[in-house]
């Protein structure tokens, strides 16, 4: 599965899109009582779950590069990975609940169907938060970002694509930015 790591940025778009649309279709199917919309929601959920599985597996393979070669925080990467796993479990739970509800009748079907809807909505929210955290890893920390074929080093890691005084200046600016961000967080509360 290590070969999947290089495709993680492409793979993650599948669960992001499909799990969110699955939840929207499930809500619309209930609101407008349209069977074809509910069926489309299930199909989106199936492929969203499979996409989440592939995203988690490819993320497991991809996380070593930013940690080991770029100096990106292991804690940030692990948190993103754990969020991805929670998304996978929520989508899987929703899928199991949808299948169970289809085999039940009456109040039991309605109750399990309601649980499935809640799990789909939670999976959609979870994939959104997971995607945001992944975007932060890329756009704030440079995880797996290459410039001219070379990995960009996180400024706190020292050296990197930039060397010597330039790296020191960038590292100091980065530290100042983080300190300023922490100051703003504390002022806001």
Backbone as CSV, one residue per row, in Angstrom:
resi,resn,N_x,N_y,N_z,CA_x,CA_y,CA_z,C_x,C_y,C_z
1,UNK,0.811,-1.205,0.000,0.000,0.000,0.000,0.858,1.275,0.000
2,UNK,2.170,1.159,0.205,3.026,2.341,0.229,2.934,3.151,-1.054
3,UNK,2.689,2.482,-2.160,2.585,3.169,-3.439,1.386,4.124,-3.437
4,UNK,0.361,3.842,-2.637,-0.813,4.711,-2.560,-0.492,6.066,-1.941
5,UNK,0.543,6.135,-1.121,0.880,7.373,-0.426,1.046,8.557,-1.354
6,UNK,1.656,8.336,-2.494,1.885,9.441,-3.424,0.577,9.958,-4.035
7,UNK,-0.475,9.155,-3.972,-1.757,9.559,-4.541,-2.747,10.078,-3.498
8,UNK,-2.310,10.200,-2.256,-3.200,10.659,-1.188,-3.889,11.987,-1.531
9,UNK,-3.181,12.986,-2.045,-3.867,14.251,-2.358,-5.001,14.099,-3.379
10,UNK,-4.876,13.175,-4.304,-5.938,12.964,-5.287,-7.070,12.121,-4.703
11,UNK,-6.724,11.100,-3.932,-7.707,10.164,-3.385,-8.655,10.852,-2.415
12,UNK,-8.148,11.779,-1.607,-8.973,12.374,-0.550,-10.176,13.150,-1.087
13,UNK,-10.130,13.562,-2.324,-11.257,14.321,-2.864,-12.501,13.453,-3.040
14,UNK,-12.311,12.156,-3.187,-13.455,11.247,-3.350,-14.348,11.242,-2.114
15,UNK,-13.827,10.932,-0.916,-14.734,10.941,0.236,-15.246,12.336,0.576
16,UNK,-14.442,13.353,0.348,-14.910,14.710,0.661,-16.177,15.012,-0.131
17,UNK,-16.120,14.817,-1.426,-17.276,15.119,-2.270,-18.425,14.152,-2.021
18,UNK,-18.142,12.871,-2.025,-19.225,11.890,-1.992,-19.921,11.800,-0.639
19,UNK,-19.190,11.902,0.454,-19.844,11.826,1.765,-20.696,13.063,2.035
20,UNK,-20.239,14.208,1.601,-21.034,15.425,1.790,-22.300,15.350,0.942
21,UNK,-22.167,14.960,-0.329,-23.353,14.863,-1.182,-24.274,13.725,-0.755
22,UNK,-23.715,12.663,-0.206,-24.540,11.575,0.309,-25.472,12.090,1.406
23,UNK,-24.931,12.863,2.322,-25.750,13.415,3.407,-26.792,14.389,2.855
24,UNK,-26.386,15.240,1.921,-27.342,16.190,1.335,-28.464,15.462,0.603
25,UNK,-28.130,14.412,-0.138,-29.154,13.634,-0.843,-30.055,12.906,0.150
26,UNK,-29.493,12.408,1.240,-30.305,11.724,2.250,-31.311,12.691,2.869
27,UNK,-30.871,13.888,3.162,-31.774,14.901,3.721,-32.850,15.266,2.701
28,UNK,-32.433,15.525,1.459,-33.388,15.895,0.407,-34.371,14.754,0.140
29,UNK,-33.894,13.523,0.154,-34.769,12.374,-0.068,-35.848,12.262,0.983
30,UNK,-35.491,12.585,2.212,-36.483,12.563,3.299,-37.436,13.757,3.210
31,UNK,-36.881,14.930,2.957,-37.720,16.133,2.910,-38.743,16.094,1.785
32,UNK,-38.314,15.621,0.624,-39.183,15.642,-0.555,-39.764,14.266,-0.882
33,UNK,-39.500,13.284,-0.026,-40.019,11.933,-0.178,-39.802,11.401,-1.592
34,UNK,-38.534,11.412,-1.998,-38.154,10.932,-3.327,-37.258,9.705,-3.170
35,UNK,-37.781,8.572,-3.602,-37.056,7.309,-3.476,-35.756,7.324,-4.267
36,UNK,-35.764,7.871,-5.484,-34.559,7.857,-6.313,-33.450,8.696,-5.675
37,UNK,-33.821,9.754,-4.952,-32.815,10.582,-4.270,-32.217,9.805,-3.100
38,UNK,-33.066,9.076,-2.379,-32.559,8.251,-1.269,-31.632,7.154,-1.785
39,UNK,-31.993,6.543,-2.920,-31.136,5.510,-3.506,-29.805,6.103,-3.971
40,UNK,-29.859,7.293,-4.545,-28.616,7.966,-4.958,-27.742,8.249,-3.742
41,UNK,-28.382,8.612,-2.632,-27.648,8.869,-1.392,-26.895,7.630,-0.937
42,UNK,-27.531,6.479,-1.029,-26.888,5.228,-0.624,-25.710,4.920,-1.540
43,UNK,-25.899,5.103,-2.835,-24.803,4.856,-3.781,-23.620,5.787,-3.495
44,UNK,-23.907,7.052,-3.233,-22.851,8.002,-2.885,-22.159,7.593,-1.586
45,UNK,-22.941,7.099,-0.635,-22.379,6.657,0.642,-21.437,5.468,0.448
46,UNK,-21.844,4.509,-0.381,-20.992,3.338,-0.633,-19.643,3.782,-1.201
47,UNK,-19.682,4.614,-2.238,-18.424,5.041,-2.857,-17.662,6.031,-1.970
48,UNK,-18.375,6.814,-1.171,-17.720,7.698,-0.208,-16.986,6.903,0.863
49,UNK,-17.619,5.820,1.329,-16.967,4.939,2.306,-15.715,4.307,1.711
50,UNK,-15.830,3.787,0.482,-14.662,3.192,-0.174,-13.555,4.230,-0.381
51,UNK,-13.955,5.448,-0.732,-12.975,6.530,-0.881,-12.315,6.874,0.441
52,UNK,-13.103,6.867,1.525,-12.537,7.142,2.851,-11.548,6.054,3.244
53,UNK,-11.882,4.805,2.918,-10.964,3.698,3.202,-9.642,3.905,2.456
54,UNK,-9.735,4.222,1.170,-8.523,4.454,0.369,-7.750,5.672,0.871
55,UNK,-8.469,6.708,1.301,-7.806,7.915,1.813,-7.036,7.617,3.096
56,UNK,-7.645,6.844,3.991,-6.963,6.481,5.245,-5.730,5.632,4.953
57,UNK,-5.872,4.646,4.064,-4.736,3.777,3.739,-3.629,4.573,3.046
58,UNK,-3.982,5.429,2.116,-2.950,6.211,1.421,-2.317,7.228,2.374
59,UNK,-3.104,7.752,3.310,-2.557,8.674,4.308,-1.569,7.995,5.231
60,UNK,-1.875,6.730,5.589,-0.936,5.960,6.412,0.405,5.828,5.706
61,UNK,0.346,5.625,4.398,1.580,5.473,3.618,2.282,6.807,3.395
62,UNK,1.528,7.902,3.360,2.097,9.216,3.018,2.663,9.979,4.207
63,UNK,2.282,9.628,5.418,2.637,10.484,6.561,4.117,10.486,6.919
64,UNK,4.871,9.517,6.474,6.286,9.463,6.849,7.114,10.574,6.205
65,UNK,6.771,10.963,4.992,7.562,11.981,4.294,7.527,13.318,5.038
66,UNK,6.347,13.892,5.337,6.374,15.178,6.035,6.970,15.102,7.434
67,UNK,6.762,13.982,8.125,7.326,13.836,9.471,8.848,13.696,9.423
68,UNK,9.314,12.750,8.630,10.730,12.382,8.634,11.608,13.292,7.791
69,UNK,11.090,13.785,6.671,11.929,14.531,5.737,11.659,16.032,5.706
70,UNK,10.535,16.463,6.277,10.203,17.884,6.191,10.077,18.566,7.541
71,UNK,10.084,17.809,8.609,9.992,18.404,9.932,8.597,18.857,10.322
72,UNK,7.566,18.331,9.664,6.188,18.684,10.009,5.821,17.952,11.296
73,UNK,5.090,18.615,12.144,4.712,18.096,13.452,4.010,16.746,13.355
74,UNK,4.563,15.762,14.033,3.956,14.431,14.075,2.570,14.504,14.705
75,UNK,2.429,15.365,15.694,1.138,15.522,16.377,0.055,16.000,15.409
76,UNK,0.382,16.980,14.561,-0.580,17.500,13.583,-0.955,16.422,12.573
77,UNK,0.027,15.681,12.111,-0.228,14.630,11.121,-1.059,13.512,11.750
78,UNK,-0.723,13.112,12.970,-1.476,12.053,13.636,-2.913,12.476,13.905
79,UNK,-3.109,13.732,14.278,-4.470,14.224,14.510,-5.296,14.153,13.230
80,UNK,-4.698,14.570,12.117,-5.374,14.490,10.823,-5.712,13.030,10.488
81,UNK,-4.792,12.129,10.742,-5.026,10.713,10.481,-6.147,10.144,11.342
82,UNK,-6.178,10.537,12.607,-7.238,10.074,13.494,-8.601,10.616,13.060
83,UNK,-8.625,11.844,12.594,-9.878,12.412,12.084,-10.344,11.634,10.858
84,UNK,-9.408,11.240,10.003,-9.750,10.442,8.834,-10.330,9.094,9.227
85,UNK,-9.750,8.467,10.239,-10.268,7.176,10.711,-11.664,7.331,11.288
86,UNK,-11.905,8.404,12.051,-13.254,8.645,12.590,-14.262,8.824,11.461
87,UNK,-13.845,9.527,10.417,-14.717,9.708,9.256,-15.054,8.356,8.642
88,UNK,-14.049,7.512,8.485,-14.255,6.172,7.927,-15.239,5.384,8.783
89,UNK,-15.088,5.419,10.104,-15.978,4.672,10.996,-17.403,5.216,10.942
90,UNK,-17.544,6.542,10.879,-18.885,7.122,10.789,-19.561,6.738,9.476
91,UNK,-18.825,6.802,8.379,-19.381,6.416,7.084,-19.731,4.929,7.074
92,UNK,-18.871,4.100,7.638,-19.148,2.668,7.727,-20.366,2.388,8.591
93,UNK,-20.473,3.092,9.713,-21.643,2.937,10.580,-22.918,3.353,9.872
94,UNK,-22.842,4.440,9.117,-24.013,4.894,8.354,-24.405,3.847,7.325
95,UNK,-23.427,3.262,6.669,-23.695,2.246,5.646,-24.349,1.010,6.273
96,UNK,-23.833,0.561,7.400,-24.423,-0.583,8.102,-25.855,-0.259,8.522
97,UNK,-26.080,0.945,9.038,-27.420,1.344,9.465,-28.387,1.417,8.285
98,UNK,-27.924,1.923,7.136,-28.772,1.987,5.945,-29.172,0.583,5.509
99,UNK,-28.209,-0.328,5.503,-28.489,-1.709,5.095,-29.446,-2.363,6.094
100,UNK,-29.204,-2.150,7.380,-30.083,-2.717,8.405,-31.496,-2.157,8.280
101,UNK,-31.625,-0.862,8.061,-32.943,-0.232,7.942,-33.710,-0.784,6.743
102,UNK,-32.989,-1.131,5.678,-33.652,-1.655,4.483,-34.222,-3.053,4.706
103,UNK,-33.750,-3.722,5.731,-34.206,-5.086,6.021,-35.276,-5.112,7.122
104,UNK,-35.517,-3.973,7.728,-36.492,-3.889,8.812,-37.794,-3.268,8.302
105,UNK,-38.810,-3.306,9.145,-40.092,-2.679,8.805,-40.594,-1.869,9.993
106,UNK,-41.556,-1.011,9.717,-42.238,-0.259,10.764,-41.339,0.693,11.521
107,UNK,-41.600,0.748,12.837,-40.877,1.667,13.725,-39.379,1.357,13.774
108,UNK,-39.028,0.093,13.723,-37.614,-0.284,13.766,-36.888,0.264,12.543
109,UNK,-37.508,0.148,11.375,-36.903,0.675,10.143,-36.756,2.183,10.228
110,UNK,-37.781,2.853,10.761,-37.732,4.311,10.888,-36.630,4.744,11.853
111,UNK,-36.501,4.032,12.975,-35.490,4.389,13.974,-34.078,4.167,13.436
112,UNK,-33.843,3.028,12.814,-32.511,2.736,12.284,-32.220,3.645,11.087
113,UNK,-33.245,3.946,10.293,-33.081,4.891,9.180,-32.716,6.279,9.684
114,UNK,-33.318,6.687,10.797,-32.964,7.979,11.406,-31.525,7.982,11.901
115,UNK,-31.111,6.869,12.494,-29.722,6.741,12.938,-28.776,6.830,11.747
116,UNK,-29.144,6.179,10.649,-28.313,6.228,9.438,-28.156,7.660,8.951
117,UNK,-29.251,8.410,8.970,-29.190,9.808,8.533,-28.269,10.624,9.432
118,UNK,-28.387,10.446,10.727,-27.525,11.165,11.668,-26.054,10.808,11.414
119,UNK,-25.772,9.530,11.211,-24.394,9.107,10.952,-23.876,9.665,9.625
120,UNK,-24.741,9.743,8.606,-24.322,10.330,7.332,-23.972,11.802,7.507
121,UNK,-24.787,12.513,8.265,-24.518,13.929,8.505,-23.216,14.093,9.289
122,UNK,-23.022,13.252,10.304,-21.778,13.314,11.087,-20.565,12.974,10.228
123,UNK,-20.707,11.983,9.338,-19.601,11.627,8.440,-19.279,12.791,7.511
124,UNK,-20.317,13.480,7.019,-20.100,14.640,6.141,-19.377,15.755,6.891
125,UNK,-19.777,15.992,8.130,-19.098,17.010,8.931,-17.662,16.595,9.224
126,UNK,-17.470,15.329,9.577,-16.133,14.833,9.911,-15.193,14.925,8.723
127,UNK,-15.679,14.584,7.521,-14.814,14.650,6.347,-14.459,16.100,6.033
128,UNK,-15.375,17.019,6.314,-15.063,18.439,6.123,-13.960,18.908,7.053
129,UNK,-14.056,18.533,8.325,-13.022,18.911,9.292,-11.689,18.234,8.979
130,UNK,-11.760,16.976,8.550,-10.545,16.244,8.193,-9.864,16.890,6.992
131,UNK,-10.657,17.258,5.998,-10.115,17.927,4.813,-9.490,19.264,5.151
132,UNK,-10.123,19.989,6.056,-9.557,21.281,6.476,-8.205,21.077,7.154
133,UNK,-8.130,20.067,8.021,-6.862,19.784,8.707,-5.792,19.358,7.704
134,UNK,-6.172,18.582,6.704,-5.222,18.194,5.665,-4.755,19.388,4.858
135,UNK,-5.675,20.284,4.557,-5.302,21.512,3.847,-4.328,22.350,4.647
136,UNK,-4.530,22.417,5.961,-3.596,23.156,6.813,-2.208,22.515,6.788
137,UNK,-2.163,21.191,6.781,-0.865,20.516,6.709,-0.126,20.908,5.436
138,UNK,-0.851,21.013,4.347,-0.229,21.366,3.066,0.091,22.849,2.998
139,UNK,-0.898,23.694,3.278,-0.736,25.128,3.027,-0.045,25.883,4.148
140,UNK,-0.057,25.341,5.370,0.645,26.019,6.462,1.996,25.382,6.769
141,UNK,2.087,24.061,6.582,3.312,23.355,6.946,4.093,22.840,5.737
142,UNK,3.470,22.861,4.556,4.151,22.400,3.349,4.271,20.892,3.240
143,UNK,3.371,20.151,3.916,3.446,18.687,3.902,3.383,18.143,2.478
144,UNK,4.414,17.399,2.114,4.545,16.765,0.797,4.565,17.751,-0.369
145,UNK,4.887,19.003,-0.095,4.978,20.008,-1.157,6.393,19.981,-1.734
146,UNK,6.451,19.993,-3.037,7.743,20.002,-3.743,7.837,21.261,-4.593
147,UNK,9.027,21.841,-4.623,9.327,22.975,-5.485,10.558,22.574,-6.289
148,UNK,10.425,22.585,-7.584,11.540,22.167,-8.432,11.967,20.739,-8.161
149,UNK,11.017,19.891,-7.764,11.327,18.489,-7.500,11.846,18.213,-6.108
150,UNK,12.126,19.267,-5.323,12.648,19.081,-3.963,11.551,19.331,-2.947
151,UNK,11.545,18.496,-1.899,10.599,18.709,-0.809,10.921,20.015,-0.099
152,UNK,9.890,20.768,0.219,10.049,22.003,0.981,10.106,21.615,2.449
153,UNK,11.100,22.124,3.162,11.221,21.826,4.594,10.405,22.834,5.386
154,UNK,9.804,22.337,6.446,9.089,23.213,7.371,10.124,24.149,7.988
155,UNK,9.832,25.454,8.060,10.839,26.406,8.567,11.397,26.047,9.939
156,UNK,10.595,25.429,10.776,11.074,25.052,12.105,12.057,23.898,12.065
157,UNK,12.162,23.200,10.920,13.055,22.051,10.806,14.487,22.459,10.506
158,UNK,14.692,23.703,10.082,16.038,24.185,9.771,16.523,23.691,8.424
159,UNK,17.389,24.436,7.812,17.942,24.040,6.503,16.861,24.043,5.449
160,UNK,16.563,22.857,4.938,15.481,22.714,3.981,15.854,23.222,2.612
161,UNK,14.842,23.604,1.867,15.043,24.099,0.522,15.866,25.381,0.559
162,UNK,15.630,26.171,1.593,16.423,27.385,1.787,17.573,27.041,2.722
163,UNK,18.679,27.685,2.577,19.810,27.365,3.441,20.297,28.571,4.207
164,UNK,21.103,28.330,5.215,21.814,29.363,5.955,20.942,30.462,6.521
165,UNK,21.334,31.718,6.246,20.655,32.884,6.816,19.217,32.980,6.344
166,UNK,18.941,32.602,5.093,17.569,32.671,4.592,16.666,31.744,5.385
167,UNK,17.154,30.547,5.692,16.358,29.606,6.476,16.152,30.137,7.894
168,UNK,17.212,30.729,8.471,17.091,31.295,9.812,16.067,32.422,9.839
169,UNK,16.102,33.297,8.842,15.155,34.410,8.768,13.737,33.894,8.606
170,UNK,13.547,32.927,7.711,12.220,32.368,7.491,11.740,31.646,8.744
171,UNK,12.629,30.904,9.395,12.270,30.214,10.630,11.855,31.186,11.717
172,UNK,12.571,32.304,11.852,12.217,33.325,12.845,10.871,33.948,12.512
173,UNK,10.633,34.214,11.237,9.351,34.793,10.824,8.215,33.823,11.102
174,UNK,8.456,32.537,10.863,7.442,31.530,11.117,7.135,31.462,12.607
175,UNK,8.162,31.445,13.436,7.975,31.398,14.892,7.213,32.621,15.368
176,UNK,7.529,33.787,14.809,6.824,35.016,15.178,5.357,34.921,14.780
177,UNK,5.102,34.369,13.604,3.730,34.205,13.130,2.954,33.279,14.067
178,UNK,3.564,32.146,14.461,2.897,31.220,15.372,2.642,31.876,16.720
179,UNK,3.626,32.632,17.224,3.477,33.316,18.502,2.357,34.340,18.418
180,UNK,2.309,35.084,17.316,1.270,36.089,17.120,-0.100,35.417,17.057
181,UNK,-0.180,34.269,16.383,-1.434,33.526,16.281,-1.900,33.047,17.638
182,UNK,-0.976,32.556,18.484,-1.325,32.124,19.833,-1.811,33.312,20.648
183,UNK,-1.166,34.481,20.481,-1.557,35.679,21.211,-2.999,36.056,20.849
184,UNK,-3.315,36.003,19.548,-4.663,36.351,19.091,-5.687,35.366,19.632
185,UNK,-5.333,34.078,19.705,-6.258,33.063,20.227,-6.602,33.375,21.676
186,UNK,-5.580,33.744,22.462,-5.797,34.015,23.880,-6.563,35.312,24.091
187,UNK,-6.347,36.299,23.234,-7.070,37.560,23.365,-8.547,37.391,23.065
188,UNK,-8.859,36.477,22.151,-10.232,36.274,21.732,-11.102,35.590,22.779
189,UNK,-10.479,34.986,23.794,-11.264,34.242,24.804,-11.325,34.977,26.076
